[in-house]
């Protein structure tokens, strides 16, 4: 992922730049950024939220 740095003088300018960056990203780029951040924070062994929800739904359906 390409790193981009922006130095803003005021918070509003920084916020607008951040929103512009997010709007310009494709859905795949946003998903990749989320995956990278999740792995940095939780490590590589974590299960994705979608897989976790499917496993919870699968378990709750078995116990019903």
Protein Blocks (a to p, Z undefined) as FASTA:
>chain_A
ZZdddddfbfklmmmmmmmmmmmpcfklmmmmmmmmmmmmnojkbccfklmmmmmmmmmm
mmZZ
